[in-house]
Amino acid sequence: MLRSLGQRAVTGSYEEPRVAELRTAVSRLRRELATYPAEFPDRAIAEDELAALAAMVTHGTPEVPRLRRSLLLIAGAIGSVSALARSLSEVRHAVELFGEPPRR
């Protein structure tokens, strides 16, 4: 029950469900990318942006424009790697939970 409310049972602290889902999706994609055997030209970009996303979710609710920018860079960097498509889709879904950025 605590998990469905976005709480961590171990520490008793509250974690917003969107942040928790993004943290999980980013962690999964980082692990899969780390174990992906082939090199590709923009791998470092994907790794850097995933690290940035991981850092953002440790500090509460991240900024939507920054999330979307990171997602765009990650998708551009690994979008053609079919083995990572499912995890990339999970990150995209988790970013979309934060809604649209405000119109300027």
DSSP file (Angstrom, degrees, kcal/mol; ACC not computed):
  #  RESIDUE AA STRUCTURE BP1 BP2  ACC     N-H-->O    O-->H-N    N-H-->O    O-->H-N    TCO  KAPPA ALPHA  PHI   PSI    X-CA   Y-CA   Z-CA
    1    1 A M     >        0   0    0      0, 0.0     4,-1.1     0, 0.0     6,-0.2   0.000 360.0 360.0 360.0 -41.6    0.0    0.0    0.0
    2    2 A L  T >4> +     0   0    0      1,-0.2     5,-2.5     2,-0.2     3,-0.6   0.892 360.0  55.7 -59.3 -38.4    2.8    2.4    0.8
    3    3 A R  G >45S+     0   0    0      1,-0.2     3,-1.6     3,-0.2    -1,-0.2   0.901 103.1  53.6 -63.0 -41.1    4.3    1.9   -2.6
    4    4 A S  G 345S+     0   0    0      1,-0.3    -1,-0.2     2,-0.1    -2,-0.2   0.743 107.0  53.3 -67.3 -21.5    1.0    2.8   -4.4
    5    5 A L  G <<5S-     0   0    0     -4,-1.1    -1,-0.3    -3,-0.6    -2,-0.2   0.442 120.3-109.6 -90.2  -1.0    1.0    6.1   -2.5
    6    6 A G  T < 5S+     0   0    0     -3,-1.6     9,-2.7    -4,-0.3     2,-0.3   0.713  73.9 135.2  82.9  20.2    4.5    6.9   -3.6
    7    7 A Q  B   < -A   14   0A   0     -5,-2.5     2,-0.7     7,-0.2    -1,-0.3  -0.745  55.7-127.4-103.2 151.4    6.1    6.4   -0.2
    8    8 A R     >  -     0   0    0      5,-2.3     4,-2.4    -2,-0.3     5,-0.2  -0.867  12.8-156.5 -95.9 120.5    9.2    4.6    0.6
    9    9 A A  T  4 S+     0   0    0     -2,-0.7    -1,-0.1     1,-0.2    -6,-0.0   0.830  88.0  57.1 -66.5 -32.5    8.6    2.0    3.3
   10   10 A V  T  4 S+     0   0    0      1,-0.2    -1,-0.2    -3,-0.1    -2,-0.0   0.940 123.5  19.2 -67.8 -47.8   12.2    1.9    4.4
   11   11 A T  T  4 S-     0   0    0      2,-0.2    -2,-0.2     0, 0.0    -1,-0.2   0.656  92.1-133.1 -98.5 -17.4   12.6    5.5    5.2
   12   12 A G     <  +     0   0    0     -4,-2.4     2,-0.2     1,-0.3    -3,-0.1   0.527  60.7 135.5  76.5   3.8    9.0    6.5    5.6
   13   13 A S        -     0   0    0     -5,-0.2    -5,-2.3     1,-0.1     2,-0.3  -0.548  58.2-111.3 -86.9 153.8    9.6    9.6    3.4
   14   14 A Y  B     -A    7   0A   0     -7,-0.2     2,-0.4    -2,-0.2    -7,-0.2  -0.641  30.0-174.8 -85.5 137.1    7.3   10.6    0.6
   15   15 A E        -     0   0    0     -9,-2.7     5,-0.0    -2,-0.3    -2,-0.0  -0.990  32.0-115.3-130.8 125.0    8.3   10.3   -3.0
   16   16 A E     >  -     0   0    0     -2,-0.4     4,-2.4     1,-0.1     3,-0.3  -0.313  23.3-128.1 -57.3 134.8    6.0   11.6   -5.7
   17   17 A P  H  > S+     0   0    0      0, 0.0     4,-2.4     0, 0.0     5,-0.2   0.848 107.4  54.0 -57.6 -37.1    4.9    8.7   -7.9
   18   18 A R  H  > S+     0   0    0      2,-0.2     4,-2.3     1,-0.2     5,-0.2   0.912 110.1  47.3 -63.9 -40.5    5.9   10.4  -11.1
   19   19 A V  H  > S+     0   0    0     -3,-0.3     4,-2.8     2,-0.2    -1,-0.2   0.911 111.2  51.2 -66.1 -42.4    9.4   10.9   -9.8
   20   20 A A  H  X S+     0   0    0     -4,-2.4     4,-2.2     2,-0.2    -2,-0.2   0.908 110.9  48.0 -61.8 -42.1    9.6    7.3   -8.6
   21   21 A E  H  X S+     0   0    0     -4,-2.4     4,-2.5     2,-0.2    -1,-0.2   0.907 112.8  48.1 -66.3 -41.0    8.5    6.0  -12.0
   22   22 A L  H  X S+     0   0    0     -4,-2.3     4,-2.8    72,-0.2     5,-0.3   0.920 110.3  52.2 -64.4 -42.9   11.0    8.3  -13.8
   23   23 A R  H  X S+     0   0    0     -4,-2.8     4,-2.3     1,-0.2    -2,-0.2   0.921 111.9  46.4 -57.9 -45.1   13.8    7.1  -11.4
   24   24 A T  H  X S+     0   0    0     -4,-2.2     4,-2.3     2,-0.2    -2,-0.2   0.921 113.7  47.3 -64.9 -45.3   12.9    3.5  -12.2
   25   25 A A  H  X S+     0   0    0     -4,-2.5     4,-2.3     2,-0.2    66,-0.2   0.908 113.5  47.6 -64.8 -42.4   12.8    3.9  -15.9
   26   26 A V  H  X S+     0   0    0     -4,-2.8     4,-2.6     1,-0.2    -1,-0.2   0.916 111.5  51.1 -64.6 -43.2   16.0    5.9  -16.0
   27   27 A S  H  X S+     0   0    0     -4,-2.3     4,-2.2    -5,-0.3    -2,-0.2   0.913 110.4  49.0 -61.2 -43.1   17.8    3.3  -13.9
   28   28 A R  H  X S+     0   0    0     -4,-2.3     4,-2.5     2,-0.2    -1,-0.2   0.931 112.6  46.7 -63.5 -46.1   16.6    0.5  -16.1
   29   29 A L  H  X S+     0   0    0     -4,-2.3     4,-2.7    58,-0.2     5,-0.2   0.893 110.7  53.0 -65.6 -38.4   17.8    2.2  -19.3
   30   30 A R  H  X S+     0   0    0     -4,-2.6     4,-2.3     2,-0.2    -1,-0.2   0.923 110.7  47.3 -61.0 -43.2   21.1    3.1  -17.7
   31   31 A R  H  X S+     0   0    0     -4,-2.2     4,-1.6     2,-0.2    -2,-0.2   0.926 113.7  47.1 -63.6 -45.0   21.7   -0.6  -16.8
   32   32 A E  H  X S+     0   0    0     -4,-2.5     4,-0.7     1,-0.2    -2,-0.2   0.895 112.9  48.8 -66.1 -38.8   20.7   -1.8  -20.2
   33   33 A L  H >< S+     0   0    0     -4,-2.7     3,-0.7     1,-0.2    -1,-0.2   0.900 108.5  54.3 -65.5 -39.9   22.9    0.8  -21.9
   34   34 A A  H 3< S+     0   0    0     -4,-2.3    -1,-0.2     1,-0.2    -2,-0.2   0.832 114.0  41.2 -63.6 -31.7   25.8   -0.1  -19.7
   35   35 A T  H 3< S+     0   0    0     -4,-1.6    -1,-0.2    -5,-0.1    -2,-0.2   0.483  84.2 113.9 -96.2  -2.7   25.5   -3.8  -20.7
   36   36 A Y    <<  -     0   0    0     -4,-0.7    -3,-0.0    -3,-0.7    -4,-0.0  -0.571  58.2-152.6 -69.9 122.5   24.9   -3.2  -24.4
   37   37 A P        +     0   0    0      0, 0.0     2,-0.2     0, 0.0    -1,-0.2   0.785  63.9  79.4 -74.3 -28.5   28.0   -4.6  -26.1
   38   38 A A  S    S-     0   0    0      1,-0.0     2,-0.3     0, 0.0    -2,-0.0  -0.535  70.7-134.6 -86.6 145.5   28.2   -2.5  -29.2
   39   39 A E        -     0   0    0     -2,-0.2    -1,-0.0     3,-0.0     3,-0.0  -0.659  23.2-176.5 -87.6 151.5   29.6    1.0  -29.4
   40   40 A F    >   -     0   0    0     -2,-0.3     3,-1.8     1,-0.0     4,-0.3  -0.974  37.8-103.4-146.4 157.1   27.7    3.6  -31.4
   41   41 A P  T 3  S+     0   0    0      0, 0.0     3,-0.3     0, 0.0     4,-0.1   0.783 114.6  36.9 -55.4 -38.2   28.6    7.2  -32.1
   42   42 A D  T 3> S+     0   0    0     35,-0.4     4,-1.9     1,-0.2     3,-0.3   0.137  77.9 114.3-105.0  21.3   26.4    9.0  -29.6
   43   43 A R  H <> S+     0   0    0     -3,-1.8     4,-2.6     1,-0.2     5,-0.2   0.900  75.9  54.3 -58.0 -42.7   26.6    6.6  -26.7
   44   44 A A  H  > S+     0   0    0     -3,-0.3     4,-2.5    -4,-0.3    -1,-0.2   0.862 105.9  53.2 -61.9 -35.9   28.4    9.1  -24.5
   45   45 A I  H  > S+     0   0    0     -3,-0.3     4,-2.6     2,-0.2     5,-0.2   0.941 110.1  47.2 -63.4 -46.8   25.6   11.7  -25.1
   46   46 A A  H  X S+     0   0    0     -4,-1.9     4,-2.4     1,-0.2    -2,-0.2   0.922 113.0  48.8 -60.4 -44.9   23.0    9.1  -24.0
   47   47 A E  H  X S+     0   0    0     -4,-2.6     4,-2.0     1,-0.2    -1,-0.2   0.909 112.2  48.7 -62.6 -42.5   25.0    8.2  -20.9
   48   48 A D  H  X S+     0   0    0     -4,-2.5     4,-2.1     2,-0.2    -2,-0.2   0.917 113.3  46.2 -64.2 -44.0   25.6   11.8  -19.9
   49   49 A E  H  X S+     0   0    0     -4,-2.6     4,-2.5     2,-0.2    -2,-0.2   0.867 111.0  52.0 -70.2 -35.6   21.9   12.7  -20.3
   50   50 A L  H  X S+     0   0    0     -4,-2.4     4,-2.4    -5,-0.2    -1,-0.2   0.890 109.7  50.2 -65.7 -37.8   20.8    9.6  -18.4
   51   51 A A  H  X S+     0   0    0     -4,-2.0     4,-2.1    -5,-0.2    -2,-0.2   0.897 109.9  51.0 -64.3 -39.6   23.1   10.6  -15.6
   52   52 A A  H  X S+     0   0    0     -4,-2.1     4,-2.3     2,-0.2    -2,-0.2   0.914 110.5  48.4 -64.4 -42.3   21.6   14.1  -15.7
   53   53 A L  H  X S+     0   0    0     -4,-2.5     4,-2.0     2,-0.2    -2,-0.2   0.915 109.8  52.4 -62.9 -42.3   18.1   12.7  -15.4
   54   54 A A  H  X S+     0   0    0     -4,-2.4     4,-0.6     1,-0.2    -1,-0.2   0.898 110.8  47.7 -60.5 -40.2   19.2   10.5  -12.5
   55   55 A A  H >< S+     0   0    0     -4,-2.1     3,-0.8     1,-0.2     4,-0.4   0.894 108.2  55.6 -67.8 -39.4   20.6   13.5  -10.7
   56   56 A M  H >< S+     0   0    0     -4,-2.3     3,-1.3     1,-0.2    -2,-0.2   0.891 104.7  52.0 -60.7 -40.7   17.4   15.5  -11.4
   57   57 A V  H >< S+     0   0    0     -4,-2.0     3,-0.7     1,-0.3    -1,-0.2   0.640  99.5  63.9 -76.2 -11.7   15.1   12.9   -9.8
   58   58 A T  T << S+     0   0    0     -3,-0.8    -1,-0.3    -4,-0.6    -2,-0.2   0.620 100.3  54.7 -81.4 -11.1   17.2   12.9   -6.6
   59   59 A H  T <  S-     0   0    0     -3,-1.3     2,-0.3    -4,-0.4    -1,-0.2  -0.058 116.8-100.4-112.3  31.7   16.3   16.5   -6.0
   60   60 A G  S <  S+     0   0    0     -3,-0.7    -1,-0.3   -44,-0.0   -45,-0.0  -0.633  85.0   6.9  92.8-147.8   12.5   16.3   -6.1
   61   61 A T  S    S-     0   0    0     -2,-0.3    -4,-0.1    -3,-0.1     3,-0.1  -0.637  76.9-139.5 -79.7 118.1   10.3   17.2   -9.0
   62   62 A P        -     0   0    0      0, 0.0     2,-0.4     0, 0.0    -1,-0.1  -0.254  25.9 -91.7 -74.8 163.9   12.5   18.0  -12.0
   63   63 A E     >  -     0   0    0      1,-0.1     4,-2.2     2,-0.0     3,-0.2  -0.616  30.2-138.4 -77.0 129.8   11.8   20.9  -14.5
   64   64 A V  H  > S+     0   0    0     -2,-0.4     4,-2.6     1,-0.2     5,-0.2   0.902  99.9  52.4 -59.8 -46.4    9.7   19.7  -17.4
   65   65 A P  H  > S+     0   0    0      0, 0.0     4,-2.0     0, 0.0    -1,-0.2   0.898 111.7  47.6 -59.4 -37.3   11.6   21.6  -20.1
   66   66 A R  H  > S+     0   0    0      2,-0.2     4,-2.4     1,-0.2    -2,-0.2   0.887 110.5  52.1 -69.6 -38.6   14.9   20.1  -18.9
   67   67 A L  H  X S+     0   0    0     -4,-2.2     4,-2.5     1,-0.2    -1,-0.2   0.938 111.3  47.0 -59.8 -46.9   13.3   16.6  -18.8
   68   68 A R  H  X S+     0   0    0     -4,-2.6     4,-2.4     2,-0.2    -2,-0.2   0.869 110.5  52.0 -65.6 -37.5   12.1   17.0  -22.4
   69   69 A R  H  X S+     0   0    0     -4,-2.0     4,-2.3    -5,-0.2    -1,-0.2   0.936 111.4  47.0 -63.4 -46.1   15.4   18.2  -23.6
   70   70 A S  H  X S+     0   0    0     -4,-2.4     4,-2.7     1,-0.2    -2,-0.2   0.914 111.3  51.6 -62.1 -42.6   17.2   15.3  -22.0
   71   71 A L  H  X S+     0   0    0     -4,-2.5     4,-3.0     1,-0.2     5,-0.2   0.916 109.2  50.6 -60.6 -43.2   14.6   12.9  -23.5
   72   72 A L  H  X S+     0   0    0     -4,-2.4     4,-2.4     1,-0.2    -1,-0.2   0.920 112.2  46.5 -61.3 -44.5   15.2   14.4  -27.0
   73   73 A L  H  X S+     0   0    0     -4,-2.3     4,-1.9     2,-0.2    -2,-0.2   0.907 114.3  47.5 -64.9 -41.6   18.9   14.0  -26.7
   74   74 A I  H  X S+     0   0    0     -4,-2.7     4,-2.6     2,-0.2     5,-0.3   0.938 112.5  48.7 -65.2 -46.4   18.7   10.4  -25.4
   75   75 A A  H  X S+     0   0    0     -4,-3.0     4,-1.9     1,-0.2    -2,-0.2   0.900 112.6  48.7 -61.8 -40.7   16.2    9.4  -28.1
   76   76 A G  H  < S+     0   0    0     -4,-2.4    -1,-0.2    -5,-0.2    -2,-0.2   0.855 113.9  47.3 -65.6 -34.1   18.4   11.0  -30.8
   77   77 A A  H  < S+     0   0    0     -4,-1.9   -35,-0.4    -5,-0.2    -2,-0.2   0.871 131.6  14.5 -77.5 -37.8   21.5    9.2  -29.4
   78   78 A I  H >< S+     0   0    0     -4,-2.6     3,-2.1    -5,-0.1     6,-0.2   0.318  88.6 111.9-122.2   8.2   20.0    5.7  -29.0
   79   79 A G  T 3< S+     0   0    0     -4,-1.9    -3,-0.1     1,-0.3    -1,-0.1   0.755  80.1  50.7 -56.8 -27.6   16.8    5.8  -31.0
   80   80 A S  T 3  S+     0   0    0     -4,-0.2     2,-1.1    -5,-0.1    -1,-0.3   0.457  84.3  96.5 -91.6  -0.2   18.1    3.4  -33.7
   81   81 A V    X   -     0   0    0     -3,-2.1     3,-1.9     1,-0.2     4,-0.3  -0.753  56.6-169.5 -91.7  96.9   19.3    0.8  -31.2
   82   82 A S  G >  S+     0   0    0     -2,-1.1     3,-1.2     1,-0.3     4,-0.4   0.785  79.4  65.9 -61.3 -29.6   16.3   -1.6  -31.2
   83   83 A A  G 3  S+     0   0    0      1,-0.3    -1,-0.3     2,-0.1     4,-0.2   0.734 107.7  41.6 -64.5 -21.2   17.6   -3.5  -28.2
   84   84 A L  G <> S+     0   0    0     -3,-1.9     4,-2.4    -6,-0.2    -1,-0.3   0.369  86.1 100.4-105.0   2.6   17.1   -0.4  -26.0
   85   85 A A  H <> S+     0   0    0     -3,-1.2     4,-2.3    -4,-0.3     5,-0.2   0.876  79.5  50.7 -60.5 -42.4   13.7    0.7  -27.6
   86   86 A R  H  > S+     0   0    0     -4,-0.4     4,-1.8     2,-0.2    -1,-0.2   0.940 113.6  43.9 -64.3 -46.7   11.5   -0.7  -24.8
   87   87 A S  H  > S+     0   0    0      1,-0.2     4,-1.9     2,-0.2   -58,-0.2   0.875 112.6  52.8 -67.1 -36.8   13.5    0.9  -22.0
   88   88 A L  H  X S+     0   0    0     -4,-2.4     4,-2.4     1,-0.2    -1,-0.2   0.900 107.5  52.5 -63.0 -40.2   13.7    4.2  -24.0
   89   89 A S  H  X S+     0   0    0     -4,-2.3     4,-2.5     1,-0.2    -2,-0.2   0.871 106.5  53.2 -62.6 -37.8    9.9    4.0  -24.4
   90   90 A E  H  X S+     0   0    0     -4,-1.8     4,-2.3     2,-0.2    -1,-0.2   0.887 109.1  48.6 -65.3 -39.3    9.5    3.6  -20.6
   91   91 A V  H  X S+     0   0    0     -4,-1.9     4,-2.4   -66,-0.2    -2,-0.2   0.928 111.0  50.8 -65.0 -44.3   11.6    6.8  -20.0
   92   92 A R  H  X S+     0   0    0     -4,-2.4     4,-2.3     1,-0.2    -2,-0.2   0.928 110.8  48.6 -58.3 -46.1    9.5    8.7  -22.5
   93   93 A H  H  X S+     0   0    0     -4,-2.5     4,-1.0     1,-0.2    -1,-0.2   0.913 110.7  50.6 -60.2 -43.9    6.3    7.6  -20.8
   94   94 A A  H  < S+     0   0    0     -4,-2.3     3,-0.4     1,-0.2     4,-0.3   0.878 110.2  49.5 -64.3 -37.8    7.7    8.6  -17.4
   95   95 A V  H >< S+     0   0    0     -4,-2.4     3,-1.8     1,-0.2    -1,-0.2   0.904 105.5  58.0 -66.2 -40.6    8.7   12.0  -18.7
   96   96 A E  H >< S+     0   0    0     -4,-2.3     3,-1.8     1,-0.3    -1,-0.2   0.742  90.2  72.6 -63.0 -22.8    5.2   12.5  -20.2
   97   97 A L  T 3< S+     0   0    0     -4,-1.0    -1,-0.3    -3,-0.4    -2,-0.2   0.736  87.9  63.7 -62.4 -21.2    3.7   12.0  -16.8
   98   98 A F  T <  S-     0   0    0     -3,-1.8    -1,-0.3    -4,-0.3    -2,-0.2   0.501 105.5-135.8 -83.5  -3.5    5.0   15.5  -15.9
   99   99 A G    <   -     0   0    0     -3,-1.8    -1,-0.2    -4,-0.1    -2,-0.1  -0.117  37.6 -33.3  82.1-178.1    2.7   17.0  -18.5
  100  100 A E        -     0   0    0      1,-0.1   -36,-0.1    -3,-0.1     3,-0.1  -0.490  63.8-110.2 -77.3 144.9    3.3   19.6  -21.1
  101  101 A P        -     0   0    0      0, 0.0    -1,-0.1     0, 0.0    -2,-0.0  -0.437  48.5 -88.7 -69.2 152.4    5.7   22.5  -20.5
  102  102 A P        -     0   0    0      0, 0.0     2,-0.1     0, 0.0     0, 0.0  -0.312  45.2-109.5 -63.1 145.0    4.0   25.9  -20.1
  103  103 A R              0   0    0      1,-0.1    -3,-0.0    -3,-0.1     0, 0.0  -0.469 360.0 360.0 -72.8 145.2    3.4   27.9  -23.3
  104  104 A R              0   0    0     -2,-0.1    -1,-0.1     0, 0.0     0, 0.0   0.427 360.0 360.0 -96.1 360.0    5.5   31.0  -23.8
